[in-house]
Amino acid sequence: MDPAVGTIVLIPLIAVAASLLATLVGRVAKIPLVVFEIVLGLLVGPSVLGWIPKTDALDFLANFGLAFLFFMAGNEIDFAAIKGRPLRRASLGWVVSLVVGVGLGILLAPDVIAGVYVGIALTSTALGTLMPVLRDAGELHTTFGRAVTAVGAVGEFGPLLAISLFLSGRRPLAAALVLIGFAVIAGVAVWLASRGAHERFHGLVRATLHTSGQFAVRFVVLVIAALVGLSLALSLDMLLGAFAAGVICRVLLSGAKKPDAELVEGKLEAVAFGVLVPIFFINTGIGFDLKALISDPRALLLLPIFLLLLIVIRGIPGSFAAPPGSTFRDRTALTLLSATGLPIIVAVTNIGLESGDLQKGTATALVGAGMLSVLLFPIIALSLRKRASDGGLRSPDSDRVPLEG
């Protein structure tokens, strides 16, 4: 079979198979859908069966899926719900993660710059990956879910800022000025989106909801493309633009009537999680160099070390945001979810490999640790939450603890 034809047929087939497997297995154990997407991608990729090659076209689609993943993360964050104690504690935890991560990264890496890459990669939390998991588990709007959202928001936005400041190739002062310029542009866009009722805009959205026009979806894609393009033009990471686009669109669409807003949200989720985001996770499995990992003793040794460091560097500081009165199991669950990281790890290692600052073995071990964190940590965390609830270790009102404190 021609490789291009095989890719066109097999990628949708894997996406459907992953969804079916997740549904079937979900009757026994709640395993996140991305687990099946990554594993099936690894199975059909060059490292195992070799049915789908690694191609530039597939990488492009995967990058667009990654951008949509970060857009959905920015679009779904309810900043009013996480402000105050959760956001303060989450921010403090991330600063601790950055200091400890860079310090340990420098100790493990052969040079300082490689240590900075490792440290930043290990400070990330995969909020875009966790939010569908939390929603499916009914945790998204609980106090625990809001704590995870706060940790994840900082754990995605913080590393993006660090990438832009320290890994952009500019001097830190110049990078900071460019970053401030981008923040000003995004801030003005958010301010304009929050001004007025935008009745004509919402009228156009409503008029095309059930037509081929689909103005809302097309507008969202335009905003993502514009902010991602601006990020790339300023030599910032594209994910910063995608995340900002999500925040802007949430503010702009918040004035729509509830039925319209829910319908638009459903359409965006269909495009993101039904089409584009699965391509990113499947491609992550396809592109994972399993042979390089197995043949490199140092990389093989680093893999469990990095997995443990995700818990130490990111997980434990993330647990600072645990709601008052949380049980030990709830804190442990928050630690594991905070340590779940993959998309930013992939982004950081790609930058390091392209610049020649990161060795192939180290990058492979980091991505491998990120994949294992996505495969293992959410399953264990949700199991702990369920056992705590079933075992009577949490009161029925434990998820209604005030957010402030």
C-alpha distance (Angstrom), angle and dihedral (degrees) to the residues before:
residue distance angle dihedral
M1 . . .
D2 3.80 . .
P3 3.86 108.8 .
A4 3.81 92.5 -128.6
V5 3.80 92.3 50.6
G6 3.80 90.3 45.9
T7 3.80 91.1 52.6
I8 3.81 93.1 48.2
V9 3.80 91.7 51.5
L10 3.80 101.5 35.4
I11 3.82 100.4 47.7
P12 3.85 93.8 61.1
L13 3.80 89.3 40.4
I14 3.83 90.8 54.6
A15 3.81 91.0 46.8
V16 3.82 90.9 53.6
A17 3.81 93.0 42.9
A18 3.82 91.4 50.1
S19 3.80 91.2 51.8
L20 3.82 92.0 48.6
L21 3.81 92.6 47.4
A22 3.80 92.0 48.5
T23 3.81 90.0 51.2
L24 3.80 94.2 47.5
V25 3.80 96.0 43.9
G26 3.81 89.7 42.6
R27 3.79 88.9 73.8
V28 3.82 87.4 67.1
A29 3.82 105.2 25.1
K30 3.80 133.5 6.2
I31 3.80 101.4 -119.0
P32 3.83 115.2 171.1
L33 3.79 114.8 -111.1
V34 3.82 92.2 -124.9
V35 3.81 89.0 65.4
F36 3.79 90.8 65.7
E37 3.81 92.5 42.8
I38 3.81 92.8 53.3
V39 3.81 95.3 42.9
L40 3.81 93.8 47.1
G41 3.81 89.9 46.7
L42 3.81 90.0 52.3
L43 3.81 90.0 48.2
V44 3.84 95.7 54.3
G45 3.81 94.8 36.3
P46 3.82 129.8 94.4
S47 3.82 92.9 -86.3
V48 3.84 94.4 65.5
L49 3.83 123.5 5.9
G50 3.81 98.0 1.4
W51 3.80 94.7 -143.7
I52 3.82 94.1 133.8
P53 3.82 119.7 40.7
K54 3.79 125.0 -149.1
T55 3.84 106.0 -101.3
D56 3.81 137.7 174.5
A57 3.82 90.7 -123.3
L58 3.80 91.8 55.3
D59 3.81 90.5 45.8
F60 3.81 89.6 53.4
L61 3.79 92.5 52.6
A62 3.81 90.2 44.9
N63 3.81 91.0 52.5
F64 3.79 89.6 51.5
G65 3.80 88.3 50.5
L66 3.81 89.7 50.3
A67 3.80 90.1 50.8
F68 3.82 89.8 51.5
L69 3.81 89.6 48.9
F70 3.81 90.6 56.9
F71 3.80 91.1 42.2
M72 3.80 90.0 55.9
A73 3.81 90.0 48.3
G74 3.81 91.2 53.7
N75 3.80 91.3 42.2
E76 3.81 94.9 51.5
I77 3.80 99.4 46.0
D78 3.80 111.3 107.9
F79 3.80 100.2 -154.9
A80 3.81 91.4 -174.6
A81 3.82 89.1 60.3
I82 3.82 96.4 48.6
K83 3.80 99.9 38.6
G84 3.79 118.6 113.1
R85 3.78 120.6 23.9
P86 3.85 99.3 5.4
L87 3.80 93.8 51.2
R88 3.82 94.0 41.8
R89 3.79 92.9 50.1
A90 3.81 91.9 43.6
S91 3.83 91.3 51.2
L92 3.80 91.8 49.0
G93 3.78 89.9 49.1
W94 3.81 92.4 51.7
V95 3.81 92.8 50.7
V96 3.81 88.4 52.9
S97 3.82 88.7 48.0
L98 3.81 91.8 52.2
V99 3.81 94.7 49.6
V100 3.80 94.5 45.0
G101 3.81 93.2 39.7
V102 3.79 96.3 52.5
G103 3.80 90.9 43.3
L104 3.81 94.1 52.2
G105 3.80 90.9 39.2
I106 3.78 91.2 58.1
L107 3.81 90.1 49.4
L108 3.83 92.0 52.1
A109 3.82 99.9 38.3
P110 3.81 124.8 75.4
D111 3.82 92.7 -120.5
V112 3.80 140.8 15.2
I113 3.81 98.4 -102.3
A114 3.82 91.9 51.0
G115 3.80 87.8 49.1
V116 3.81 90.3 54.9
Y117 3.83 90.0 53.4
V118 3.80 91.1 49.6
G119 3.81 92.8 45.3
I120 3.81 94.9 50.2
A121 3.81 91.9 45.8
L122 3.81 90.7 54.0
T123 3.83 93.4 52.5
S124 3.81 94.7 65.0
T125 3.80 130.5 107.0
A126 3.80 118.8 -161.9
L127 3.81 98.0 -130.5
G128 3.80 93.3 161.7
T129 3.80 88.4 55.4
L130 3.81 94.8 43.9
M131 3.81 99.6 47.8
P132 3.84 95.3 69.0
V133 3.82 88.2 45.5
L134 3.81 91.6 51.4
R135 3.81 91.6 45.3
D136 3.81 92.5 50.6
A137 3.82 90.0 48.8
G138 3.83 92.7 49.3
E139 3.82 91.4 -116.7
L140 3.79 101.7 110.5
H141 3.82 96.9 94.6
T142 3.81 98.8 34.6
T143 3.80 121.6 101.9
F144 3.81 87.6 -106.8
G145 3.81 90.5 51.3
R146 3.80 91.3 50.0
A147 3.81 89.6 52.0
V148 3.81 89.8 52.2
T149 3.81 89.6 47.6
A150 3.82 91.4 52.1
V151 3.82 92.1 48.8
G152 3.80 91.2 45.0
A153 3.81 94.3 47.7
V154 3.80 91.2 54.0
G155 3.81 90.8 38.7
E156 3.79 91.1 57.8
F157 3.80 101.0 35.5
G158 3.82 95.3 42.2
P159 3.83 96.1 56.4
L160 3.81 90.2 45.0
L161 3.82 88.8 56.6
A162 3.81 90.4 46.2
I163 3.81 91.2 50.3
S164 3.80 90.7 50.6
L165 3.82 92.9 47.2
F166 3.79 102.3 41.3
L167 3.81 108.2 18.7
S168 3.79 102.0 41.5
G169 3.82 94.8 90.8
R170 3.81 91.8 -115.6
R171 3.77 128.3 110.4
P172 3.82 109.9 -92.1
L173 3.84 93.0 -111.0
A174 3.81 93.2 50.3
A175 3.82 90.4 44.2
A176 3.81 90.3 50.3
L177 3.81 91.6 51.7
V178 3.82 91.5 50.2
L179 3.79 90.0 47.1
I180 3.80 91.2 50.1
G181 3.80 89.0 50.5
F182 3.80 90.9 53.0
A183 3.81 90.7 46.3
V184 3.80 90.7 52.2
I185 3.81 91.8 51.2
A186 3.81 91.9 46.9
G187 3.81 91.0 44.5
V188 3.79 92.0 52.2
A189 3.82 89.4 49.1
V190 3.82 90.9 52.0
W191 3.82 90.5 47.2
L192 3.80 92.2 50.6
A193 3.81 90.3 46.8
S194 3.80 90.5 53.6
R195 3.82 94.5 49.2
G196 3.79 117.9 96.1
A197 3.77 131.5 -14.1
H198 3.84 96.1 -77.7
E199 3.79 89.0 -144.6
R200 3.81 95.0 169.2
F201 3.79 91.4 50.6
H202 3.81 92.9 49.3
G203 3.80 89.8 44.4
L204 3.80 89.9 56.1
V205 3.79 90.3 47.4
R206 3.81 90.5 50.9
A207 3.81 93.6 46.1
T208 3.82 93.3 54.7
L209 3.81 100.7 38.5
H210 3.82 92.3 101.8
T211 3.82 99.2 30.1
S212 3.78 135.2 79.0
G213 3.81 88.0 -101.7
Q214 3.84 94.3 76.8
F215 3.79 90.2 178.8
A216 3.82 95.0 177.6
V217 3.82 94.5 56.0
R218 3.80 92.6 43.7
F219 3.80 90.9 48.3
V220 3.81 91.6 51.1
V221 3.81 91.6 51.1
L222 3.82 88.5 50.0
V223 3.81 92.3 51.6
I224 3.81 91.5 48.4
A225 3.80 91.5 48.2
A226 3.81 92.1 47.1
L227 3.81 95.9 49.7
V228 3.80 94.1 40.2
G229 3.81 88.1 49.3
L230 3.80 90.4 49.4
S231 3.80 90.6 49.7
L232 3.79 91.9 51.1
A233 3.81 91.8 45.4
L234 3.81 89.0 54.6
S235 3.84 90.8 45.4
L236 3.79 90.7 -114.5
D237 3.78 123.4 135.9
M238 3.81 110.7 -81.8
L239 3.81 91.1 -132.7
L240 3.79 89.9 67.4
G241 3.81 88.8 61.9
A242 3.80 92.8 45.1
F243 3.81 91.7 51.2
A244 3.82 91.8 47.8
A245 3.82 89.8 48.8
G246 3.80 89.2 56.8
V247 3.81 92.2 52.9
I248 3.82 92.4 47.6
C249 3.82 94.1 48.6
R250 3.81 91.6 47.7
V251 3.80 90.6 54.8
L252 3.80 93.4 44.2
L253 3.81 95.4 47.9
S254 3.81 94.3 42.1
G255 3.81 90.1 86.4
A256 3.81 93.5 60.5
K257 3.80 121.0 104.8
K258 3.80 111.7 -87.1
P259 3.84 97.0 -111.1
D260 3.82 90.2 48.6
A261 3.82 92.9 46.5
E262 3.80 91.6 49.6
L263 3.79 91.5 49.1
V264 3.81 92.2 49.6
E265 3.81 89.6 47.8
G266 3.79 89.8 52.3
K267 3.79 91.9 50.8
L268 3.82 92.0 49.7
E269 3.79 91.3 49.0
A270 3.81 89.3 50.0
V271 3.81 92.2 52.7
A272 3.81 93.6 42.7
F273 3.81 105.2 38.7
G274 3.78 96.6 23.4
V275 3.81 98.6 50.1
L276 3.80 121.2 0.7
V277 3.81 109.0 32.0
P278 3.85 93.8 52.3
I279 3.81 88.2 57.4
F280 3.81 89.7 58.4
F281 3.80 94.2 51.7
I282 3.81 94.0 41.7
N283 3.81 89.5 49.3
T284 3.81 89.8 49.4
G285 3.79 88.1 59.9
I286 3.81 92.3 43.2
G287 3.79 92.4 50.9
F288 3.78 96.8 45.0
D289 3.82 108.4 113.5
L290 3.79 100.0 -140.3
K291 3.82 92.8 167.1
A292 3.81 91.8 54.7
L293 3.79 90.1 50.6
I294 3.79 94.7 49.0
S295 3.81 93.8 44.6
D296 3.83 94.1 49.9
P297 3.84 111.1 72.6
R298 3.81 91.9 -167.7
A299 3.82 92.7 52.8
L300 3.79 90.4 45.8
L301 3.81 89.5 53.2
L302 3.82 92.5 46.4
L303 3.81 93.4 53.4
P304 3.84 97.9 73.6
I305 3.81 89.7 36.7
F306 3.81 91.4 56.4
L307 3.80 90.7 45.1
L308 3.81 90.0 54.1
L309 3.80 91.2 44.4
L310 3.81 90.3 55.0
I311 3.80 86.8 62.6
V312 3.81 94.6 43.0
I313 3.82 98.6 40.6
R314 3.80 101.2 34.1
G315 3.78 108.2 12.5
I316 3.79 102.0 52.7
P317 3.83 95.7 45.0
G318 3.82 87.7 45.6
S319 3.79 89.5 59.4
F320 3.83 88.6 65.7
A321 3.83 85.4 84.7
A322 3.81 94.2 59.4
P323 3.82 111.0 132.1
P324 3.83 117.0 -104.7
G325 3.79 111.6 -86.8
S326 3.81 94.5 24.8
T327 3.79 116.1 158.1
F328 3.80 122.7 -122.2
R329 3.81 89.6 -104.6
D330 3.80 91.7 52.1
R331 3.81 91.0 50.0
T332 3.79 90.1 48.1
A333 3.81 90.2 49.6
L334 3.81 90.5 50.5
T335 3.82 89.6 48.6
L336 3.80 91.6 54.1
L337 3.80 94.8 45.1
S338 3.82 90.4 47.9
A339 3.82 88.7 53.3
T340 3.82 92.9 52.4
G341 3.79 105.5 109.7
L342 3.79 135.8 154.0
P343 3.84 118.3 125.6
I344 3.82 96.1 60.6
I345 3.80 90.8 40.6
V346 3.81 87.9 56.6
A347 3.83 90.4 47.6
V348 3.82 94.2 48.1
T349 3.80 94.8 46.5
N350 3.82 91.4 48.2
I351 3.81 89.8 54.1
G352 3.80 90.6 47.5
L353 3.81 93.4 49.2
E354 3.81 93.5 46.8
S355 3.82 91.4 50.4
G356 3.80 92.7 44.1
D357 3.80 91.6 -124.0
L358 3.81 95.4 114.6
Q359 3.79 126.4 57.9
K360 3.80 118.2 -124.9
G361 3.81 92.6 -121.5
T362 3.81 93.4 51.2
A363 3.81 91.7 47.5
T364 3.81 91.7 48.7
A365 3.81 91.4 49.5
L366 3.82 91.2 49.8
V367 3.80 93.2 49.9
G368 3.80 89.5 44.6
A369 3.80 90.5 53.4
G370 3.80 89.7 48.3
M371 3.80 91.1 50.9
L372 3.81 91.5 49.4
S373 3.80 90.5 48.6
V374 3.82 89.8 55.4
L375 3.81 90.7 44.6
L376 3.81 96.9 48.2
F377 3.79 115.9 18.3
P378 3.84 101.3 61.8
I379 3.82 91.4 47.2
I380 3.80 92.5 52.1
A381 3.81 92.9 41.7
L382 3.80 94.8 51.6
S383 3.80 90.0 45.3
L384 3.81 89.5 54.6
R385 3.80 90.7 49.2
K386 3.81 91.6 50.5
R387 3.81 93.4 46.4
A388 3.80 91.2 48.8
S389 3.81 90.1 51.9
D390 3.82 95.7 43.0
G391 3.78 92.4 44.8
G392 3.77 93.1 53.8
L393 3.79 92.9 -116.6
R394 3.81 90.6 130.8
S395 3.74 125.3 53.2
P396 3.82 116.8 -125.3
D397 3.80 89.1 -111.0
S398 3.81 95.2 48.9
D399 3.79 91.2 104.8
R400 3.78 91.5 55.1
V401 3.79 96.6 63.5
P402 3.83 109.2 136.9
L403 3.79 112.6 -96.4
E404 3.75 95.0 -138.6
G405 3.74 122.2 75.1
